[in-house]
Amino acid sequence: MQETSYYWASVPKREPRKPLSGAEQVDLAVVGAGLTGLSAALEAASAGLSVAVLESEYVGFGASGRNGGLLCPGFAVSPGDFGLDQDSQAGLWRLACDAVDLLHQRRQSLGIDCDWQPGYFMSAGKTSHMRELADYHEELEGLGYRGTQMVERAGVQDYVGSPVYKGGLFDPHGGHLHPLKYTLGLADAAEAQGATIFEGAPVQRIDADSAGHVVHTAQGQVRARHCFVANNAYASGLLPQQELYILPVATLIVCTEPLEPALAQVLTPSRACVDESYNILNYYHLTADNRMLFGGRSNYNGRIPADIAASVRPRMEHVFPQLKGAKIAHAWGGHVAITLERTPQVGRTQDGVLFAQGFSGQGLALSGQVGKVMAQAVLGEQAGFDLFAKLPHKAFPGGKALRMPLQVLGMLYYRLQDLLP
Ligand SMILES: Cc1cc2nc3c(=O)[nH]c(=O)nc-3n(C[C@H](O)[C@H](O)[C@H](O)COP(=O)(O)OP(=O)(O)OC[C@H]3O[C@@H](n4cnc5c(N)ncnc54)[C@H](O)[C@@H]3O)c2cc1C
């Protein structure tokens, strides 16, 4: 992944951090050095707790260092679909807005230069999608979320130079950034507050202990009063019961060579990021150095194809005929953890291990807030945790063996819906 991603090509090379060896004792052990785990580590270390982060590979190896960089305020579904009462919907919506503020507050106060660019355009591929976006717009206004505006077909060209959309909804509070720069910045900040990050340290087992938990890697153990597992789509059997609630879906990204400024200006005049109202959607934006970073083609069988560029290019050229034959400089893929409900799942196992997963493609900002809420729960402040934990969740039907084939069938149905007028 490090060899093929635009993100890794655009940050300075780093020395790996040390793996765990021997025994450590801390207040909080965090499994996974993505945005969720690092956010919890930063928050807890800033409050004076001793923190160890254990990462199988390296900081940013998972979705946090690979994602599309789109900051889309809110959740993957609208609050009305949470299956909760109105007060809980409003409370969760506030936490999602706080997630955006938290990201900005951190990148500014910690001095993380991560190519922030405001503006998020939700495009409508069909006329019926315009009606759904108008309903969503109304719902947001009802929640007191101001500033979004509906865009009719004639106005689309102000945001995106593509012939394929019927209109959209513009959100000035959204935008995009370089997610790896932000993730690496959070890791540095957590360390500056005293947290220790171990790389090349896959956690094999977590045992309950009279004083809390013992977290085992092949070369060492960490005794911790509290343990938080933040391994999301890259989970591999550590909390097997929890993994039944998420499905790791593969999604692919390509990035062109830098484009001529005049062409870049035509493709997204506002430089906003764009996603689509389809079930299987494209998402894209211009990078700071004028490349088109284009994500699309989700594989619900979890597989990343060998030739990612060949897989994504037709989708990019459909949206932007102007990019026909454009040179693709980088191509990579990654896994998104989705839940059946498309809302994140937050909770505690019977042994008291905290976990958070299933941001369903919308974790760039939410993961930071969830990480913060987990640290607050460890510090005895439960309100945010309790609100997230209210979100109802069901395991994927079919158990571990059949959830994938059943979901593939389900997605064929949704793909058909996308293709119908
Ligand atoms: C290609 C792609 C595009 C996306 N685009 C967007 C987007 O544009 N906008 C958006 O909001 N969201 C997007 N997402 C989703 C978003 O990136 C995630 O929701 C978010 O990064 C989740 O962060 P995390 O820290 O929970 O998980 P991750 O970043 O995946 O981190 C989990 C970490 O846990 C480690 N780990 C796993 N098991 C163990 C173990 N046993 N021991 C130690 N470590 C372990 C992994 O190595 C990994 O580094 C995208 C995701 C992908 C893959």
The ligand as an ORCA input file, in Angstrom:
! r2SCAN-3c Opt
* xyz 0 1
  C     -10.544      3.459      0.391
  C     -11.349      4.101      1.490
  C     -11.991      5.293      1.260
  C     -12.705      5.937      2.286
  N     -13.175      7.187      2.073
  C     -13.709      7.889      3.105
  C     -14.038      9.247      2.946
  O     -13.776      9.843      1.902
  N     -14.625      9.891      3.996
  C     -14.865      9.269      5.200
  O     -15.424      9.884      6.111
  N     -14.504      7.961      5.385
  C     -13.922      7.273      4.391
  N     -13.506      5.991      4.579
  C     -13.703      5.381      5.918
  C     -12.698      5.910      6.962
  O     -11.414      5.897      6.434
  C     -12.773      5.047      8.227
  O     -14.097      5.113      8.745
  C     -11.841      5.488      9.338
  O     -10.549      5.705      8.862
  C     -11.819      4.432     10.424
  O     -10.741      4.668     11.282
  P     -10.327      3.564     12.343
  O      -9.230      4.155     13.144
  O     -11.532      3.111     13.087
  O      -9.835      2.302     11.497
  P      -8.484      2.090     10.681
  O      -7.926      3.354     10.184
  O      -8.760      1.015      9.676
  O      -7.472      1.560     11.766
  C      -7.546      0.276     12.331
  C      -6.112     -0.161     12.652
  O      -6.156     -1.320     13.479
  C      -5.031     -2.105     13.174
  N      -5.278     -3.460     13.673
  C      -6.194     -4.361     13.239
  N      -6.127     -5.482     13.973
  C      -5.152     -5.281     14.898
  C      -4.588     -6.088     15.926
  N      -5.032     -7.342     16.188
  N      -3.562     -5.585     16.672
  C      -3.090     -4.322     16.438
  N      -3.583     -3.536     15.463
  C      -4.602     -4.000     14.718
  C      -4.953     -2.010     11.650
  O      -3.650     -2.343     11.183
  C      -5.319     -0.551     11.407
  O      -4.183      0.289     11.293
  C     -12.820      5.310      3.568
  C     -12.198      4.075      3.793
  C     -11.465      3.482      2.780
  C     -10.775      2.163      3.047
*
